[in-house]
Amino acid sequence: MCGRFSFSPLAKIIEDRFDVKVDSTYKPRYNSAPSQNLGIISNANPGKLSFMKWGLVPFWAKDPKIGNRMINSKSETIAEKPAFRNAFNKKRCLVPADSFYEWKRLSPKEKIPYRILLKDESLFAMAGIWETWKSPEGELINTFSILTTSPNKLMQNIHDRMPVILRPEDEQKWLGNTDPKDLLPLLKPYDENLMTAYPVSTLVNSPFNDSEKIHEAVKY
């Protein structure tokens, strides 16, 4: 799974990398967590960094709390699962990041957080889907989920899942009007030779901690 990530570059760097407009709503986040409003790039507005709540709420849901269980969606079943199928077909997004976090379990009572990033520390985009839910009072809530896949060799030592990281040349294809069936081959583990990981402080365990200090390497 992917339950935390960071996205902390300057706005100009985001604009240059993803060819989007970034307004004053954006602020660097070192510990992005579920239920927060976070920056995404949707196929409905691909020229702008938009903000949606992390945790997908299907349009047909009766209770928005279902989003707490849908921060991730498995790429292996995304085309069939009723909760994700409509979004996969029609509402896809990029979830930009500079790293994500995962916890390596050492024992039933001990696990260590790791920061995982590209070796060149460049920005990347995770494959996402989004939905709009309408409350009984008429309020519209936009939410998203990050797709996951099996781990590459780097991640196998840390966790049994990882987010789907798209190759830069596939990002616009993911956002485009491509037949969803043609997108399934994109949902695979990223090249481990382009990635690295290191342990970080347990500060990342709490979403209330959101500072550059979380990126610092620690020894256990």
MDAnalysis code that builds the backbone (N, CA, C; Angstrom):
import MDAnalysis as mda
import numpy as np

u = mda.Universe.empty(660, n_residues=220, atom_resindex=np.repeat(np.arange(220), 3), trajectory=True)
u.add_TopologyAttr("name", ["N", "CA", "C"] * 220)
u.add_TopologyAttr("resid", np.arange(1, 221))
u.add_TopologyAttr("resname", ["MET", "CYS", "GLY", "ARG", "PHE", "SER", "PHE", "SER", "PRO", "LEU", "ALA", "LYS", "ILE", "ILE", "GLU", "ASP", "ARG", "PHE", "ASP", "VAL", "LYS", "VAL", "ASP", "SER", "THR", "TYR", "LYS", "PRO", "ARG", "TYR", "ASN", "SER", "ALA", "PRO", "SER", "GLN", "ASN", "LEU", "GLY", "ILE", "ILE", "SER", "ASN", "ALA", "ASN", "PRO", "GLY", "LYS", "LEU", "SER", "PHE", "MET", "LYS", "TRP", "GLY", "LEU", "VAL", "PRO", "PHE", "TRP", "ALA", "LYS", "ASP", "PRO", "LYS", "ILE", "GLY", "ASN", "ARG", "MET", "ILE", "ASN", "SER", "LYS", "SER", "GLU", "THR", "ILE", "ALA", "GLU", "LYS", "PRO", "ALA", "PHE", "ARG", "ASN", "ALA", "PHE", "ASN", "LYS", "LYS", "ARG", "CYS", "LEU", "VAL", "PRO", "ALA", "ASP", "SER", "PHE", "TYR", "GLU", "TRP", "LYS", "ARG", "LEU", "SER", "PRO", "LYS", "GLU", "LYS", "ILE", "PRO", "TYR", "ARG", "ILE", "LEU", "LEU", "LYS", "ASP", "GLU", "SER", "LEU", "PHE", "ALA", "MET", "ALA", "GLY", "ILE", "TRP", "GLU", "THR", "TRP", "LYS", "SER", "PRO", "GLU", "GLY", "GLU", "LEU", "ILE", "ASN", "THR", "PHE", "SER", "ILE", "LEU", "THR", "THR", "SER", "PRO", "ASN", "LYS", "LEU", "MET", "GLN", "ASN", "ILE", "HIS", "ASP", "ARG", "MET", "PRO", "VAL", "ILE", "LEU", "ARG", "PRO", "GLU", "ASP", "GLU", "GLN", "LYS", "TRP", "LEU", "GLY", "ASN", "THR", "ASP", "PRO", "LYS", "ASP", "LEU", "LEU", "PRO", "LEU", "LEU", "LYS", "PRO", "TYR", "ASP", "GLU", "ASN", "LEU", "MET", "THR", "ALA", "TYR", "PRO", "VAL", "SER", "THR", "LEU", "VAL", "ASN", "SER", "PRO", "PHE", "ASN", "ASP", "SER", "GLU", "LYS", "ILE", "HIS", "GLU", "ALA", "VAL", "LYS", "TYR"])
u.atoms.positions = np.array([
    [0.839, -1.188, 0.000],
    [0.000, 0.000, 0.000],
    [0.877, 1.242, 0.000],
    [0.236, 2.371, -0.154],
    [0.944, 3.648, -0.033],
    [0.093, 4.532, 0.859],
    [0.591, 4.786, 2.083],
    [-0.197, 5.533, 3.040],
    [0.359, 6.885, 3.393],
    [1.540, 7.208, 2.896],
    [2.149, 8.523, 3.118],
    [3.076, 8.836, 1.949],
    [3.180, 10.114, 1.606],
    [4.156, 10.535, 0.610],
    [4.508, 11.992, 0.842],
    [5.520, 12.456, 0.148],
    [5.919, 13.855, 0.274],
    [5.907, 14.515, -1.103],
    [5.608, 15.815, -1.086],
    [5.593, 16.609, -2.316],
    [5.923, 18.027, -1.894],
    [7.212, 18.370, -2.009],
    [7.672, 19.595, -1.355],
    [8.500, 20.542, -2.217],
    [8.487, 20.433, -3.552],
    [9.324, 21.340, -4.345],
    [8.746, 22.747, -4.453],
    [9.528, 23.667, -4.952],
    [9.050, 25.005, -5.255],
    [8.020, 24.932, -6.381],
    [7.086, 25.864, -6.368],
    [6.016, 25.868, -7.363],
    [6.567, 25.899, -8.786],
    [7.633, 26.683, -9.002],
    [8.199, 26.799, -10.353],
    [8.718, 25.455, -10.854],
    [9.279, 24.656, -9.977],
    [9.782, 23.342, -10.360],
    [8.630, 22.441, -10.774],
    [7.520, 22.518, -10.054],
    [6.329, 21.729, -10.401],
    [5.801, 22.147, -11.768],
    [5.723, 23.446, -11.977],
    [5.206, 23.958, -13.248],
    [6.066, 23.502, -14.418],
    [7.379, 23.542, -14.252],
    [8.278, 23.137, -15.328],
    [8.220, 21.632, -15.577],
    [8.120, 20.858, -14.518],
    [8.130, 19.391, -14.669],
    [6.826, 18.868, -15.267],
    [5.686, 19.378, -14.809],
    [4.410, 18.814, -15.229],
    [3.618, 19.707, -16.183],
    [4.160, 20.871, -16.526],
    [3.496, 21.801, -17.440],
    [2.093, 22.152, -16.923],
    [2.028, 22.560, -15.660],
    [0.759, 22.944, -15.037],
    [0.918, 24.288, -14.337],
    [-0.209, 24.920, -14.076],
    [-0.223, 26.156, -13.302],
    [-0.386, 25.812, -11.825],
    [0.448, 26.423, -10.993],
    [0.388, 26.202, -9.547],
    [0.054, 27.528, -8.881],
    [-1.075, 27.563, -8.150],
    [-1.474, 28.821, -7.513],
    [-1.103, 28.825, -6.030],
    [-1.555, 29.841, -5.320],
    [-1.159, 30.038, -3.922],
    [-1.752, 28.994, -2.980],
    [-2.653, 28.153, -3.474],
    [-3.216, 27.085, -2.639],
    [-2.149, 26.059, -2.275],
    [-1.158, 25.934, -3.137],
    [-0.112, 24.931, -2.923],
    [0.815, 25.317, -1.778],
    [1.168, 24.329, -0.983],
    [2.227, 24.498, 0.015],
    [2.997, 23.184, 0.113],
    [4.290, 23.232, 0.347],
    [5.080, 22.004, 0.435],
    [4.563, 21.100, 1.555],
    [4.545, 19.820, 1.278],
    [4.137, 18.835, 2.286],
    [5.181, 17.731, 2.348],
    [5.661, 17.479, 3.549],
    [6.667, 16.451, 3.759],
    [6.056, 15.162, 4.304],
    [4.777, 15.222, 4.647],
    [4.123, 14.063, 5.246],
    [2.649, 14.058, 4.861],
    [2.389, 13.907, 3.568],
    [1.017, 13.878, 3.059],
    [0.318, 12.629, 3.573],
    [-0.898, 12.804, 4.090],
    [-1.600, 11.707, 4.744],
    [-3.037, 11.613, 4.257],
    [-3.657, 10.439, 4.410],
    [-5.052, 10.269, 4.025],
    [-5.966, 11.292, 4.700],
    [-7.027, 11.657, 4.009],
    [-8.064, 12.612, 4.409],
    [-7.644, 14.062, 4.201],
    [-6.372, 14.307, 3.856],
    [-5.928, 15.668, 3.584],
    [-6.243, 16.058, 2.136],
    [-6.405, 17.363, 1.906],
    [-6.554, 17.878, 0.548],
    [-5.166, 18.066, -0.050],
    [-4.887, 17.322, -1.100],
    [-3.534, 17.271, -1.647],
    [-3.538, 17.562, -3.148],
    [-2.379, 17.959, -3.651],
    [-2.261, 18.334, -5.048],
    [-2.276, 17.144, -5.992],
    [-3.130, 17.218, -7.015],
    [-3.181, 16.193, -8.053],
    [-3.357, 16.889, -9.406],
    [-3.156, 16.142, -10.465],
    [-3.386, 16.658, -11.824],
    [-4.422, 15.743, -12.462],
    [-5.608, 16.248, -12.700],
    [-6.708, 15.413, -13.187],
    [-6.873, 15.506, -14.697],
    [-7.503, 14.503, -15.277],
    [-7.772, 14.542, -16.713],
    [-8.863, 15.564, -17.039],
    [-9.600, 16.026, -16.038],
    [-10.616, 17.056, -16.253],
    [-10.000, 18.447, -16.336],
    [-8.839, 18.635, -15.711],
    [-8.169, 19.936, -15.705],
    [-6.655, 19.713, -15.709],
    [-6.131, 19.169, -16.817],
    [-4.727, 18.750, -16.848],
    [-3.712, 19.880, -16.835],
    [-4.164, 21.115, -16.984],
    [-3.235, 22.243, -17.001],
    [-3.068, 22.931, -15.667],
    [-3.606, 22.319, -14.611],
    [-3.564, 22.971, -13.293],
    [-3.335, 21.942, -12.196],
    [-2.600, 22.345, -11.166],
    [-2.490, 21.518, -9.968],
    [-3.757, 21.746, -9.149],
    [-4.618, 20.734, -9.090],
    [-5.867, 20.821, -8.343],
    [-5.692, 20.165, -6.986],
    [-6.697, 20.322, -6.133],
    [-6.602, 19.748, -4.793],
    [-7.838, 18.907, -4.494],
    [-7.585, 17.679, -4.048],
    [-8.655, 16.753, -3.712],
    [-8.317, 16.026, -2.416],
    [-9.327, 15.478, -1.811],
    [-9.169, 14.745, -0.556],
    [-8.689, 13.328, -0.847],
    [-7.654, 12.906, -0.108],
    [-7.101, 11.563, -0.319],
    [-7.966, 10.525, 0.385],
    [-8.571, 9.652, -0.419],
    [-9.472, 8.613, 0.063],
    [-10.710, 8.596, -0.812],
    [-10.748, 7.729, -1.805],
    [-11.789, 7.762, -2.833],
    [-13.179, 7.466, -2.265],
    [-14.125, 8.327, -2.602],
    [-15.536, 8.117, -2.268],
    [-16.284, 7.947, -3.588],
    [-16.710, 6.725, -3.936],
    [-17.440, 6.515, -5.188],
    [-18.702, 7.377, -5.249],
    [-19.097, 7.763, -6.445],
    [-20.244, 8.658, -6.590],
    [-21.517, 8.045, -6.035],
    [-21.591, 6.708, -5.962],
    [-22.800, 6.043, -5.502],
    [-22.792, 5.759, -3.994],
    [-21.718, 6.112, -3.312],
    [-21.597, 5.797, -1.885],
    [-22.660, 6.517, -1.056],
    [-23.153, 5.845, -0.036],
    [-24.116, 6.451, 0.875],
    [-23.426, 7.208, 2.009],
    [-22.216, 6.778, 2.343],
    [-21.483, 7.383, 3.454],
    [-20.072, 7.737, 2.999],
    [-19.674, 9.008, 3.090],
    [-18.331, 9.394, 2.634],
    [-17.209, 8.766, 3.446],
    [-17.519, 8.200, 4.601],
    [-16.488, 7.568, 5.413],
    [-15.857, 6.363, 4.721],
    [-16.507, 5.883, 3.659],
    [-15.948, 4.766, 2.905],
    [-14.574, 5.136, 2.338],
    [-14.344, 6.436, 2.153],
    [-13.071, 6.896, 1.620],
    [-11.887, 6.564, 2.504],
    [-12.124, 6.393, 3.800],
    [-11.036, 6.048, 4.726],
    [-10.408, 4.701, 4.377],
    [-11.177, 3.848, 3.701],
    [-10.689, 2.514, 3.338],
    [-10.206, 2.455, 1.895],
    [-10.262, 3.574, 1.191],
    [-9.964, 3.554, -0.235],
    [-8.879, 4.556, -0.613],
    [-7.856, 4.646, 0.216],
    [-6.732, 5.522, -0.140],
    [-5.912, 4.897, -1.256],
    [-5.974, 3.560, -1.366],
    [-5.282, 2.832, -2.427],
    [-6.263, 1.965, -3.200],
    [-5.904, 1.655, -4.438],
    [-6.702, 0.744, -5.255],
    [-5.746, -0.198, -5.983],
    [-6.007, -1.477, -5.920],
    [-5.122, -2.478, -6.516],
    [-5.236, -2.447, -8.037],
    [-4.102, -2.310, -8.703],
    [-4.111, -2.247, -10.164],
    [-4.580, -3.554, -10.787],
    [-4.380, -4.666, -10.069],
    [-4.759, -5.969, -10.616],
    [-6.265, -6.132, -10.770],
    [-7.045, -5.384, -9.985],
    [-8.507, -5.544, -10.015],
    [-9.247, -4.247, -10.329],
    [-8.521, -3.220, -10.708],
    [-9.133, -1.901, -10.859],
    [-10.170, -1.849, -11.972],
    [-10.020, -2.682, -12.979],
    [-10.968, -2.664, -14.093],
    [-12.261, -3.402, -13.780],
    [-12.274, -4.177, -12.670],
    [-13.466, -4.956, -12.338],
    [-14.186, -4.484, -11.082],
    [-13.456, -3.996, -10.096],
    [-14.063, -3.631, -8.817],
    [-15.062, -2.486, -8.996],
    [-16.301, -2.655, -8.530],
    [-17.307, -1.598, -8.684],
    [-16.888, -0.262, -8.083],
    [-16.115, -0.287, -6.994],
    [-15.724, 0.960, -6.327],
    [-14.751, 1.781, -7.158],
    [-14.037, 1.114, -8.075],
    [-12.982, 1.801, -8.817],
    [-13.194, 1.830, -10.329],
    [-14.056, 0.973, -10.834],
    [-14.183, 0.776, -12.282],
    [-14.561, 2.057, -13.025],
    [-15.549, 2.783, -12.531],
    [-15.992, 4.004, -13.204],
    [-14.875, 5.036, -13.268],
    [-14.162, 5.206, -12.150],
    [-13.070, 6.182, -12.112],
    [-11.940, 5.760, -13.039],
    [-11.621, 4.485, -13.069],
    [-10.558, 4.006, -13.954],
    [-10.906, 4.277, -15.411],
    [-12.169, 4.106, -15.747],
    [-12.598, 4.312, -17.132],
    [-12.641, 5.783, -17.527],
    [-13.004, 6.656, -16.571],
    [-13.321, 8.035, -16.947],
    [-12.563, 9.126, -16.185],
    [-12.080, 8.829, -14.984],
    [-11.533, 9.887, -14.131],
    [-10.177, 9.477, -13.569],
    [-9.159, 9.751, -14.356],
    [-7.804, 9.385, -13.943],
    [-7.003, 10.635, -13.606],
    [-5.996, 10.474, -12.780],
    [-5.186, 11.619, -12.378],
    [-3.755, 11.199, -12.113],
    [-2.880, 12.185, -12.069],
    [-1.510, 12.000, -11.621],
    [-1.412, 12.512, -10.193],
    [-0.716, 11.787, -9.361],
    [-0.455, 12.235, -7.991],
    [1.044, 12.513, -7.905],
    [1.442, 13.765, -8.058],
    [2.874, 14.095, -8.082],
    [3.504, 13.969, -6.700],
    [4.758, 13.573, -6.678],
    [5.460, 13.359, -5.403],
    [6.962, 13.477, -5.618],
    [7.687, 13.652, -4.520],
    [9.144, 13.531, -4.576],
    [9.624, 12.313, -3.795],
    [8.721, 11.687, -3.027],
    [9.044, 10.433, -2.344],
    [7.768, 9.871, -1.736],
    [7.834, 8.608, -1.321],
    [6.751, 8.031, -0.521],
    [7.376, 7.254, 0.622],
    [6.575, 6.923, 1.600],
    [7.067, 6.246, 2.798],
    [6.417, 4.870, 2.933],
    [7.196, 3.938, 3.453],
    [6.647, 2.632, 3.769],
    [7.346, 2.104, 5.012],
    [6.673, 1.215, 5.722],
    [7.186, 0.709, 6.990],
    [7.615, -0.748, 6.840],
    [8.869, -1.013, 7.183],
    [9.394, -2.378, 7.159],
    [9.186, -3.022, 8.526],
    [8.490, -4.128, 8.541],
    [8.198, -4.797, 9.813],
    [9.361, -5.701, 10.211],
    [9.917, -5.452, 11.383],
    [11.020, -6.259, 11.912],
    [10.521, -7.361, 12.832],
    [9.396, -7.099, 13.480],
    [8.789, -8.064, 14.393],
    [7.321, -7.673, 14.551],
    [6.516, -8.485, 15.226],
    [5.103, -8.118, 15.411],
    [4.909, -6.763, 16.089],
    [5.923, -6.322, 16.848],
    [5.772, -5.069, 17.591],
    [6.683, -3.944, 17.098],
    [7.499, -4.216, 16.089],
    [8.454, -3.196, 15.649],
    [8.483, -3.071, 14.133],
    [8.392, -1.835, 13.661],
    [8.546, -1.578, 12.237],
    [9.244, -0.231, 12.051],
    [9.995, -0.125, 10.964],
    [10.834, 1.041, 10.703],
    [10.349, 1.753, 9.443],
    [10.157, 3.082, 9.506],
    [9.739, 3.810, 8.307],
    [10.909, 4.058, 7.360],
    [10.637, 3.919, 6.078],
    [11.614, 4.191, 5.036],
    [11.079, 5.266, 4.100],
    [11.973, 6.096, 3.630],
    [11.651, 7.030, 2.555],
    [12.147, 6.431, 1.247],
    [11.261, 6.366, 0.250],
    [11.607, 5.787, -1.048],
    [11.483, 6.883, -2.102],
    [12.506, 7.021, -2.922],
    [12.550, 8.095, -3.906],
    [13.353, 7.670, -5.120],
    [13.385, 8.508, -6.140],
    [14.218, 8.244, -7.298],
    [15.668, 8.602, -6.973],
    [16.599, 7.883, -7.555],
    [18.011, 8.109, -7.252],
    [18.443, 9.537, -7.559],
    [17.882, 10.119, -8.607],
    [18.276, 11.485, -8.956],
    [17.446, 12.533, -8.221],
    [16.580, 12.068, -7.299],
    [15.739, 12.924, -6.450],
    [14.776, 13.790, -7.270],
    [14.465, 13.370, -8.462],
    [13.538, 14.123, -9.297],
    [12.086, 13.820, -8.924],
    [11.182, 14.662, -9.400],
    [9.756, 14.455, -9.160],
    [9.246, 13.293, -10.006],
    [8.192, 12.646, -9.527],
    [7.554, 11.577, -10.287],
    [6.046, 11.655, -10.073],
    [5.325, 10.882, -10.850],
    [3.868, 10.873, -10.737],
    [3.375, 9.457, -10.477],
    [2.560, 9.319, -9.459],
    [1.893, 8.052, -9.179],
    [0.556, 8.040, -9.904],
    [0.156, 6.882, -10.399],
    [-1.123, 6.759, -11.092],
    [-2.265, 6.849, -10.080],
    [-3.251, 7.669, -10.393],
    [-4.380, 7.833, -9.494],
    [-5.709, 7.853, -10.232],
    [-6.779, 7.695, -9.487],
    [-8.138, 7.851, -9.997],
    [-8.870, 8.792, -9.055],
    [-9.920, 9.447, -9.563],
    [-10.635, 10.404, -8.730],
    [-12.141, 10.286, -8.964],
    [-12.903, 10.825, -8.038],
    [-14.359, 10.802, -8.129],
    [-14.931, 12.070, -7.505],
    [-16.157, 12.392, -7.864],
    [-16.905, 13.472, -7.228],
    [-18.125, 12.876, -6.550],
    [-18.251, 13.117, -5.250],
    [-19.388, 12.623, -4.470],
    [-20.271, 13.792, -4.071],
    [-21.565, 13.612, -4.184],
    [-22.512, 14.672, -3.838],
    [-23.258, 14.293, -2.569],
    [-23.173, 15.137, -1.560],
    [-23.833, 14.880, -0.287],
    [-25.336, 15.125, -0.417],
    [-26.132, 14.636, 0.526],
    [-27.571, 14.905, 0.498],
    [-27.896, 16.395, 0.505],
    [-26.983, 17.201, 1.039],
    [-27.193, 18.660, 1.087],
    [-26.722, 19.344, -0.201],
    [-26.162, 18.554, -1.125],
    [-25.736, 19.112, -2.399],
    [-24.267, 19.490, -2.468],
    [-23.505, 19.248, -1.394],
    [-22.080, 19.571, -1.398],
    [-21.320, 18.576, -2.272],
    [-20.418, 19.086, -3.099],
    [-19.604, 18.235, -3.958],
    [-18.225, 18.047, -3.333],
    [-17.808, 16.803, -3.206],
    [-16.512, 16.482, -2.612],
    [-15.702, 15.676, -3.617],
    [-14.538, 16.200, -4.008],
    [-13.644, 15.510, -4.932],
    [-12.601, 14.723, -4.143],
    [-12.447, 13.462, -4.492],
    [-11.527, 12.582, -3.764],
    [-10.684, 11.774, -4.759],
    [-9.578, 11.210, -4.249],
    [-8.725, 10.401, -5.131],
    [-8.141, 9.209, -4.396],
    [-7.636, 8.274, -5.185],
    [-6.978, 7.078, -4.669],
    [-5.722, 6.827, -5.491],
    [-4.705, 6.255, -4.863],
    [-3.441, 5.927, -5.543],
    [-3.419, 4.439, -5.876],
    [-3.086, 4.128, -7.116],
    [-3.011, 2.734, -7.523],
    [-1.746, 2.082, -6.977],
    [-1.856, 0.819, -6.630],
    [-0.703, 0.058, -6.145],
    [-0.494, -1.176, -6.997],
    [0.713, -1.729, -6.901],
    [1.064, -2.922, -7.652],
    [2.010, -3.778, -6.806],
    [2.489, -4.870, -7.369],
    [3.441, -5.720, -6.653],
    [4.773, -4.990, -6.512],
    [5.576, -5.356, -5.536],
    [6.835, -4.629, -5.294],
    [7.928, -5.004, -6.280],
    [8.802, -4.043, -6.572],
    [10.013, -4.377, -7.326],
    [11.049, -4.935, -6.347],
    [12.251, -5.223, -6.835],
    [13.247, -5.864, -5.976],
    [13.676, -4.985, -4.813],
    [13.693, -3.677, -5.027],
    [14.030, -2.759, -3.926],
    [12.964, -2.814, -2.845],
    [11.711, -2.761, -3.270],
    [10.609, -2.704, -2.316],
    [10.323, -4.039, -1.638],
    [10.703, -5.134, -2.267],
    [10.440, -6.446, -1.681],
    [11.042, -6.577, -0.288],
    [12.131, -5.873, -0.049],
    [12.803, -5.930, 1.248],
    [12.105, -5.063, 2.292],
    [11.132, -4.260, 1.838],
    [10.468, -3.323, 2.750],
    [8.990, -3.640, 2.924],
    [8.307, -3.906, 1.813],
    [6.851, -4.099, 1.875],
    [6.386, -4.941, 0.693],
    [5.167, -5.492, 0.794],
    [4.667, -6.364, -0.268],
    [3.851, -5.636, -1.336],
    [3.744, -4.305, -1.239],
    [3.078, -3.506, -2.258],
    [3.862, -2.213, -2.473],
    [3.603, -1.551, -3.599],
    [4.187, -0.247, -3.853],
    [3.240, 0.535, -4.760],
    [3.322, 1.869, -4.741],
    [2.473, 2.642, -5.642],
    [2.909, 2.453, -7.092],
    [1.961, 2.601, -7.997],
    [2.282, 2.583, -9.418],
    [2.904, 3.929, -9.782],
    [4.184, 3.917, -10.114],
    [4.884, 5.122, -10.574],
    [4.938, 5.064, -12.094],
    [4.403, 6.075, -12.730],
    [4.370, 6.106, -14.190],
    [5.682, 6.635, -14.751],
    [6.109, 6.084, -15.852],
    [7.237, 6.669, -16.573],
    [6.798, 8.027, -17.114],
    [7.681, 9.015, -17.136],
    [7.280, 10.345, -17.618],
    [6.597, 10.308, -18.985],
    [7.068, 9.438, -19.870],
    [6.488, 9.370, -21.209],
    [5.092, 8.752, -21.221],
    [4.675, 8.152, -20.113],
    [3.339, 7.547, -20.037],
    [2.327, 8.416, -19.287],
    [2.768, 9.514, -18.721],
    [1.869, 10.326, -17.880],
    [0.701, 10.902, -18.664],
    [0.965, 11.458, -19.839],
    [-0.111, 12.037, -20.630],
    [-1.031, 10.963, -21.200],
    [-0.485, 9.804, -21.466],
    [-1.318, 8.682, -21.904],
    [-2.304, 8.298, -20.809],
    [-1.840, 8.312, -19.558],
    [-2.710, 7.980, -18.439],
    [-3.844, 8.998, -18.303],
    [-3.543, 10.253, -18.560],
    [-4.565, 11.295, -18.454],
    [-5.472, 11.360, -19.680],
    [-5.014, 10.837, -20.809],
    [-5.731, 11.010, -22.064],
    [-6.964, 10.136, -22.214],
    [-7.521, 10.177, -23.414],
    [-8.737, 9.427, -23.721],
    [-8.441, 8.020, -24.224],
    [-7.326, 7.489, -23.817],
    [-6.920, 6.143, -24.219],
    [-7.924, 5.109, -23.716],
    [-8.141, 4.071, -24.492],
    [-8.967, 2.955, -24.052],
    [-8.364, 2.394, -22.766],
    [-9.156, 2.319, -21.691],
    [-8.607, 1.831, -20.410],
    [-7.871, 0.501, -20.522],
    [-8.309, -0.368, -21.435],
    [-7.646, -1.655, -21.587],
    [-6.188, -1.486, -22.018],
    [-5.922, -0.399, -22.748],
    [-4.555, -0.143, -23.208],
    [-3.677, 0.435, -22.103],
    [-4.308, 0.815, -20.989],
    [-3.554, 1.401, -19.878],
    [-3.073, 0.348, -18.884],
    [-3.682, -0.811, -18.899],
    [-3.328, -1.844, -17.926],
    [-1.846, -2.208, -17.955],
    [-1.188, -2.252, -19.134],
    [0.247, -2.576, -19.145],
    [1.119, -1.539, -18.435],
    [0.583, -0.335, -18.200],
    [1.360, 0.691, -17.507],
    [1.423, 0.447, -16.007],
    [0.527, -0.388, -15.517],
    [0.371, -0.567, -14.073],
    [1.280, -1.679, -13.565],
    [2.571, -1.383, -13.575],
    [3.572, -2.380, -13.215],
    [4.603, -1.753, -12.284],
    [5.407, -2.573, -11.613],
    [6.433, -2.029, -10.717],
    [7.428, -1.155, -11.481],
    [7.839, -0.068, -10.849],
    [8.820, 0.836, -11.462],
    [10.200, 0.201, -11.413],
    [11.074, 0.618, -12.307],
    [12.429, 0.083, -12.388],
    [13.192, 0.344, -11.081],
    [13.542, -0.720, -10.379],
    [14.234, -0.578, -9.089],
    [15.619, 0.045, -9.241],
    [16.200, -0.057, -10.428],
    [17.532, 0.523, -10.655],
    [17.513, 2.044, -10.655],
    [16.333, 2.623, -10.756],
    [16.198, 4.081, -10.754],
    [15.761, 4.614, -9.394],
    [15.642, 3.716, -8.405],
    [15.106, 4.094, -7.103],
    [16.095, 3.818, -5.981],
    [15.859, 4.446, -4.849],
    [16.662, 4.204, -3.652],
    [15.766, 4.369, -2.426],
    [16.242, 3.927, -1.279],
    [15.455, 4.013, -0.049],
    [16.384, 4.104, 1.151],
    [15.917, 4.760, 2.198],
    [16.691, 4.840, 3.440],
    [15.741, 5.041, 4.621],
    [16.136, 4.590, 5.819],
    [15.273, 4.737, 6.993],
    [15.191, 6.182, 7.468],
    [14.011, 6.554, 7.946],
    [13.786, 7.900, 8.460],
    [13.183, 7.813, 9.863],
    [13.047, 8.966, 10.473],
    [12.548, 9.042, 11.843],
    [11.083, 8.627, 11.945],
    [10.715, 8.133, 13.111],
    [9.317, 7.796, 13.370],
    [8.439, 9.047, 13.486],
    [9.017, 10.217, 13.310],
    [8.205, 11.433, 13.219],
    [7.150, 11.298, 12.135],
    [7.481, 10.544, 11.081],
    [6.555, 10.386, 9.966],
    [5.297, 9.622, 10.374],
    [5.350, 8.928, 11.499],
    [4.191, 8.147, 11.940],
    [2.976, 9.012, 12.226],
    [3.196, 10.255, 12.612],
    [2.083, 11.154, 12.925],
    [1.903, 12.179, 11.817],
    [0.685, 12.302, 11.272],
    [0.449, 13.301, 10.227],
    [0.560, 14.734, 10.731],
    [0.604, 14.902, 12.032],
    [0.763, 16.246, 12.597],
    [2.207, 16.748, 12.438],
    [3.120, 15.826, 12.193],
    [4.505, 16.206, 11.918],
    [4.667, 16.395, 10.417],
    [4.997, 17.596, 10.016],
    [5.096, 17.888, 8.589],
    [6.197, 18.917, 8.355],
    [7.428, 18.443, 8.401],
    [8.563, 19.347, 8.217],
    [9.667, 18.623, 7.454],
    [10.634, 19.387, 6.992],
    [11.739, 18.836, 6.216],
    [12.552, 17.835, 7.031],
    [12.446, 17.913, 8.344],
    [13.186, 16.994, 9.217],
    [12.820, 15.528, 8.946],
    [11.614, 15.308, 8.450],
    [11.162, 13.946, 8.172],
    [11.999, 13.306, 7.071],
    [12.585, 14.109, 6.203],
    [13.402, 13.567, 5.118],
    [14.786, 13.130, 5.582],
    [15.193, 13.469, 6.787],
    [16.531, 13.158, 7.238],
    [16.707, 11.658, 7.517],
    [17.829, 11.119, 7.081],
    [18.129, 9.706, 7.322],
    [18.493, 9.487, 8.783],
    [18.098, 8.355, 9.319],
    [18.439, 7.992, 10.704],
    [18.960, 6.553, 10.733],
    [19.665, 6.218, 11.794],
    [20.146, 4.856, 11.983],
    [19.373, 4.204, 13.116],
    [19.038, 2.939, 12.939],
    [18.328, 2.183, 13.965],
    [19.220, 1.067, 14.498],
])
